[in-house]
Amino acid sequence: MDAHRRQELIRNCKPPTVWRGEPHLGGWYGEEEIEVVVKTIRQSMDWTGDGFGFICAEIEGFEKAFANYSGTPDAVSINAAGSGLDMAVMCLDLQPGDEVIAPSVNFRAAPMSIIGQGGRFVPGEIDPRTFQLDPADVAKKISPRTRAILPTHMNGMSAPIDDYLEIARKHPHPKYGPAKVIGDAARACGGGYKGRKIGASEWLTVFSFHTMKNMTTLGEGGMITCHDPDIAKRLRALRQFGGTDCWGSNYKMTKVQAAVGMVQLRKLDSMVDSRLRLALRRNELLADVPELTTPYIPADVKHTFYLYTMLVPKAWAGKKRDALCAIMGEKYHVGCVVANPPVHSTVPFIRQHVGAIDLPVSEEIGQRLFCATIHPCMTDEQNEYLCAALIEAVAEVRKL
Ligand SMILES: Cc1ncc(COP(=O)(O)O)c(C=O)c1O
């Protein structure tokens, strides 16, 4: 993109207000969602009928459709991915001293679920090219106490699940066998791995339908895909106050959410494809900026681009990265987020849990990564504007 085109875009396309770095609505809604909400409310108004409750045809239908979409035998709907991760870790029945390996460059939900269930969170390094939990580091950290590997499908792209499964197989736990692989796919709904959907090969995979995510169910919601009928039964008991012989609480989504989820699921591929198209165009437009490492996409994944994650050079780590994000927001109205700094050193509660540990790759990448806003409703011109602004902002940081 030449300087003339950049100036033209900056003159004509600057948004009146700042675009959020991580938009608060991840997909898009239309008349179909509104109609299904109204229809579901109308159907629930008769007090002699089923009301809104609680496990109903809408929920069962949405679960079947989601399992079918994911290529898994079953899917259990829930009220959020955070509680879904708690439920998944509960199904491990962790004993004192049991360990779960998860990436440190991560949202804090997965580490919290491990600690919350009495496990030891073992923070893993990431592969700096893909931002996914590094299998080589997992191979170093797996121990006779490891019960599970809990990768996050970071920023919308599948983690290399087969690599973790292989490591788990090679180092079985003396009592429980190979560590289970649980995927945190909160940010990766619609993503693919080796020609299948995310979730197809993990023991359990947790998806989020929170308002910011790739598909949404009125603000909150989630799904756990699963292969084992006994675990599916347990998850359903957990979300509905347990059974006669197990603990449970209330982790259900609502009938109206499920009805909306059905509509959103039909749109999911097209919403993800829009993200992917914008991201690939960005990769082209930014290819000649030496200071920006644009996202790398391995051949065997379908990236959903929940976030468009870039790296600045080592010399720009920290201060200059932050200056770049500040210029993007203040001067060009394009929000950028750092998703995510390593939790082992930046979340005090987690730091206390893990103690003093050394994760040099995570620390360095945490100072170099940033994500510029992306959304399926962004026009091609808005996307070009963002790239023009980024090229200009990089030039400004060069002078600092
Ligand atoms: C990676 C990751 N895991 C888990 C969660 C929690 O999802 P929820 O908001 O549905 O509880 C989020 C949400 O921000 C997330 O980004």
The ligand as a Tripos MOL2 file, in Angstrom:
@<TRIPOS>MOLECULE
LIG
   16    16     1     0     0
SMALL
NO_CHARGES

@<TRIPOS>ATOM
      1 C1         -9.3570  -18.5100   26.6830 C.3       1 LIG1
      2 C2        -10.5960  -18.3100   27.5100 C.ar      1 LIG1
      3 N1        -11.0040  -19.2890   28.3410 N.ar      1 LIG1
      4 C3        -12.1160  -19.1710   29.0830 C.ar      1 LIG1
      5 C4        -12.8910  -18.0400   29.0270 C.ar      1 LIG1
      6 C5        -14.1120  -17.9410   29.8880 C.3       1 LIG1
      7 O1        -15.2570  -17.9200   29.0760 O.3       1 LIG1
      8 P1        -16.6640  -17.4680   29.6670 P.3       1 LIG1
      9 O2        -16.6760  -15.9720   29.6110 O.co2     1 LIG1
     10 O3        -17.6720  -18.0760   28.7460 O.co2     1 LIG1
     11 O4        -16.7530  -17.9850   31.0450 O.co2     1 LIG1
     12 C6        -12.5340  -16.9960   28.1880 C.ar      1 LIG1
     13 C7        -13.3450  -15.7790   28.1380 C.2       1 LIG1
     14 O5        -12.9500  -14.6780   28.0880 O.2       1 LIG1
     15 C8        -11.3500  -17.1200   27.4040 C.ar      1 LIG1
     16 O6        -10.9510  -16.1540   26.5800 O.3       1 LIG1
@<TRIPOS>BOND
     1     1     2 1
     2     2     3 ar
     3     2    15 ar
     4     3     4 ar
     5     4     5 ar
     6     5     6 1
     7     5    12 ar
     8     6     7 1
     9     7     8 1
    10     8     9 2
    11     8    10 1
    12     8    11 1
    13    12    13 1
    14    12    15 ar
    15    13    14 2
    16    15    16 1
@<TRIPOS>SUBSTRUCTURE
     1 LIG1         1 GROUP 0 **** ****
